[in-house]
Amino acid sequence: MQMQPEQFKERITRIEECVDEAKGTLQQGQASPELRQSVEQLHQQARQAKQQVQSSGSQQQLGQDQLQQVVNQLEQSADRAKQACRSAGNVDPQTQQAVQRAHDEISNLKNQIQMG
């Protein structure tokens, strides 16, 4: 069974909220430029994904391939953010947790799409 546009939109919104949280914690603390950049990129992609879903949700369903592509891009960005957390060393635990939550949400969504 394919994921409904509303479900996908909800999941993307949750991902965006996690990334917003990571971005917020970064602004409060010390972070490497690489980590800031990777979280910013993930934030932009999450916002774009949400806009894509919102604009196509009312007209027609996003195709399974398009959903997969959007989620794969998000996952790659989340992987980079997670890696940047590791290589930065002394990263605020709240930032690490927020990046990890966003990554987990994306991975769960990817698995759900693949199983659908």
Residue frames as qw, qx, qy, qz and C-alpha x, y, z in Angstrom:
[[0.000, 0.887, 0.462, 0.000, 0.00, 0.00, 0.00],
 [0.414, 0.470, -0.017, 0.779, 1.37, 3.40, -1.00],
 [0.254, -0.396, -0.438, 0.766, 1.85, 6.14, 1.54],
 [0.130, 0.850, 0.496, 0.119, -0.84, 8.79, 1.29],
 [0.327, 0.607, -0.036, 0.724, 0.23, 12.38, 0.59],
 [0.449, -0.789, 0.013, -0.419, -1.13, 13.49, 3.98],
 [0.895, -0.406, 0.017, 0.185, 0.96, 10.90, 5.81],
 [0.716, 0.264, 0.021, 0.646, 4.04, 11.88, 3.86],
 [0.030, 0.762, 0.013, 0.647, 3.40, 15.56, 4.58],
 [0.670, -0.719, 0.013, -0.187, 3.10, 14.84, 8.32],
 [0.898, -0.198, 0.047, 0.391, 6.36, 12.92, 8.33],
 [0.509, 0.478, 0.038, 0.715, 8.19, 15.64, 6.40],
 [0.255, -0.826, -0.015, -0.503, 6.82, 18.22, 8.84],
 [0.821, -0.565, 0.038, 0.065, 8.17, 16.16, 11.76],
 [0.799, 0.104, 0.060, 0.589, 11.57, 15.93, 10.06],
 [0.220, 0.692, 0.046, 0.687, 11.58, 19.67, 9.46],
 [0.524, -0.802, -0.003, -0.286, 10.78, 20.27, 13.16],
 [0.883, -0.337, 0.060, 0.322, 13.72, 18.08, 14.22],
 [0.622, 0.326, 0.099, 0.705, 16.04, 19.93, 11.87],
 [0.104, -0.832, -0.077, -0.539, 14.69, 23.29, 13.12],
 [0.725, -0.689, 0.024, -0.005, 15.57, 22.17, 16.63],
 [0.830, -0.068, 0.106, 0.543, 19.10, 21.20, 15.55],
 [0.357, 0.605, 0.124, 0.701, 19.51, 24.53, 13.80],
 [0.366, -0.851, -0.067, -0.370, 18.31, 26.36, 16.92],
 [0.807, -0.546, 0.068, 0.213, 20.75, 24.58, 19.22],
 [0.722, 0.225, 0.116, 0.644, 23.58, 25.34, 16.81],
 [0.112, 0.777, 0.088, 0.614, 22.87, 29.05, 16.98],
 [0.572, -0.799, 0.015, -0.185, 23.16, 28.95, 20.76],
 [0.784, -0.496, 0.292, 0.232, 26.47, 27.09, 20.98],
 [0.051, -0.666, 0.620, 0.412, 29.84, 26.57, 19.40],
 [0.859, 0.261, 0.440, -0.020, 29.87, 24.51, 16.23],
 [0.440, -0.222, 0.554, 0.671, 32.17, 23.92, 13.32],
 [0.344, 0.433, -0.238, -0.798, 31.38, 25.63, 10.01],
 [0.239, 0.082, -0.901, -0.354, 30.99, 22.16, 8.47],
 [0.019, -0.362, -0.884, 0.294, 28.32, 21.20, 11.00],
 [0.222, 0.535, 0.250, -0.775, 26.47, 24.50, 10.58],
 [0.307, 0.365, -0.527, -0.703, 26.55, 24.13, 6.80],
 [0.187, -0.056, -0.962, -0.191, 25.35, 20.50, 6.82],
 [0.065, 0.470, 0.754, -0.454, 22.46, 21.29, 9.17],
 [0.255, 0.529, -0.006, -0.809, 21.52, 24.34, 7.09],
 [0.271, 0.219, -0.745, -0.568, 21.54, 22.21, 3.93],
 [0.099, -0.255, -0.959, 0.077, 19.38, 19.57, 5.61],
 [0.143, 0.519, 0.479, -0.693, 17.00, 22.32, 6.75],
 [0.302, 0.436, -0.307, -0.790, 16.66, 23.70, 3.22],
 [0.252, 0.062, -0.893, -0.369, 16.03, 20.25, 1.78],
 [0.001, 0.368, 0.869, -0.329, 13.38, 19.45, 4.38],
 [0.237, 0.547, 0.222, -0.772, 11.62, 22.72, 3.58],
 [0.305, 0.340, -0.581, -0.673, 11.82, 22.02, -0.18],
 [0.133, -0.105, -0.981, -0.094, 10.45, 18.51, 0.33],
 [0.120, 0.483, 0.678, -0.541, 7.54, 19.91, 2.32],
 [0.296, 0.530, -0.087, -0.790, 6.80, 22.48, -0.39],
 [0.223, 0.187, -0.824, -0.486, 6.96, 19.80, -3.09],
 [0.059, -0.286, -0.949, 0.121, 4.48, 17.64, -1.24],
 [0.165, 0.554, 0.459, -0.675, 2.16, 20.55, -0.50],
 [0.297, 0.476, -0.297, -0.773, 2.12, 21.78, -4.08],
 [0.338, 0.133, -0.829, -0.426, 1.56, 18.34, -5.60],
 [0.085, 0.140, 0.907, -0.389, -0.63, 16.92, -2.84],
 [0.430, 0.453, 0.374, -0.686, -3.72, 18.80, -3.92],
 [0.523, 0.495, -0.388, -0.575, -3.33, 18.13, -7.66],
 [0.905, 0.137, -0.379, -0.135, -2.00, 14.60, -7.89],
 [0.841, -0.504, 0.151, 0.125, -0.04, 12.17, -5.80],
 [0.027, 0.763, -0.626, -0.160, 3.70, 12.42, -5.93],
 [0.867, 0.240, -0.419, -0.126, 4.96, 9.32, -7.68],
 [0.900, -0.416, 0.028, 0.127, 6.70, 6.64, -5.66],
 [0.751, 0.259, -0.018, 0.607, 9.96, 7.38, -7.50],
 [0.070, 0.735, -0.055, 0.672, 9.73, 11.07, -6.63],
 [0.676, -0.695, 0.047, -0.240, 9.06, 10.29, -2.96],
 [0.930, -0.152, 0.016, 0.336, 12.02, 7.93, -2.92],
 [0.546, 0.487, -0.031, 0.681, 14.26, 10.56, -4.51],
 [0.228, -0.798, 0.061, -0.555, 13.22, 13.28, -2.03],
 [0.808, -0.574, 0.091, -0.092, 13.80, 10.98, 0.95],
 [0.885, 0.086, -0.011, 0.457, 17.15, 9.74, -0.41],
 [0.310, 0.646, -0.093, 0.691, 18.36, 13.33, -0.72],
 [0.494, -0.750, 0.106, -0.427, 17.21, 14.09, 2.81],
 [0.936, -0.333, 0.032, 0.112, 18.96, 10.98, 4.09],
 [0.725, 0.333, -0.082, 0.598, 22.24, 11.92, 2.40],
 [0.002, 0.723, -0.138, 0.677, 22.10, 15.36, 3.99],
 [0.728, -0.619, 0.088, -0.281, 21.27, 13.85, 7.38],
 [0.940, -0.041, -0.063, 0.333, 24.22, 11.47, 7.01],
 [0.462, 0.522, -0.144, 0.703, 26.50, 14.45, 6.34],
 [0.336, -0.733, 0.124, -0.578, 25.12, 16.30, 9.37],
 [0.905, -0.423, 0.018, -0.051, 25.62, 13.23, 11.55],
 [0.834, 0.179, -0.083, 0.516, 29.17, 12.81, 10.26],
 [0.175, 0.678, -0.131, 0.702, 29.87, 16.50, 10.87],
 [0.640, -0.685, 0.073, -0.340, 28.70, 16.03, 14.47],
 [0.952, -0.210, 0.006, 0.225, 31.15, 13.18, 14.92],
 [0.692, 0.318, -0.041, 0.647, 34.11, 14.92, 13.32],
 [0.065, -0.814, 0.041, -0.576, 33.45, 18.21, 15.12],
 [0.431, 0.106, -0.704, 0.554, 34.20, 16.51, 18.41],
 [0.093, -0.266, -0.629, 0.724, 32.85, 18.69, 21.20],
 [0.246, -0.335, -0.479, -0.773, 29.27, 19.17, 20.01],
 [0.426, -0.168, 0.395, -0.796, 26.44, 20.17, 22.33],
 [0.192, 0.099, 0.972, -0.088, 24.46, 17.02, 23.30],
 [0.450, 0.565, 0.440, -0.534, 21.17, 18.74, 22.38],
 [0.390, 0.629, -0.406, -0.536, 22.48, 19.37, 18.86],
 [0.041, 0.253, -0.954, -0.155, 23.66, 15.77, 18.54],
 [0.306, 0.290, 0.853, -0.309, 20.29, 14.47, 19.70],
 [0.464, 0.638, 0.171, -0.590, 18.35, 16.75, 17.36],
 [0.319, 0.537, -0.644, -0.441, 20.48, 15.71, 14.37],
 [0.062, -0.083, 0.994, -0.020, 20.08, 12.05, 15.36],
 [0.417, 0.428, 0.647, -0.475, 16.29, 12.42, 15.70],
 [0.480, 0.640, -0.163, -0.578, 16.05, 14.01, 12.25],
 [0.197, 0.411, -0.849, -0.267, 18.18, 11.21, 10.82],
 [0.216, 0.102, 0.945, -0.225, 16.03, 8.55, 12.51],
 [0.495, 0.539, 0.370, -0.572, 12.81, 10.13, 11.21],
 [0.435, 0.607, -0.444, -0.495, 14.21, 10.19, 7.67],
 [0.066, 0.264, -0.958, -0.089, 15.41, 6.57, 7.91],
 [0.354, 0.269, 0.810, -0.382, 12.02, 5.44, 9.21],
 [0.523, 0.618, 0.092, -0.580, 10.25, 7.28, 6.41],
 [0.296, 0.525, -0.702, -0.380, 12.60, 5.74, 3.84],
 [0.104, -0.054, 0.990, -0.082, 11.89, 2.25, 5.17],
 [0.446, 0.441, 0.593, -0.504, 8.15, 2.88, 5.11],
 [0.494, 0.636, -0.212, -0.554, 8.29, 4.05, 1.49],
 [0.187, 0.404, -0.865, -0.233, 10.41, 1.08, 0.43],
 [0.216, 0.117, 0.943, -0.223, 8.01, -1.35, 2.08],
 [0.487, 0.534, 0.344, -0.600, 5.02, 0.39, 0.47]]
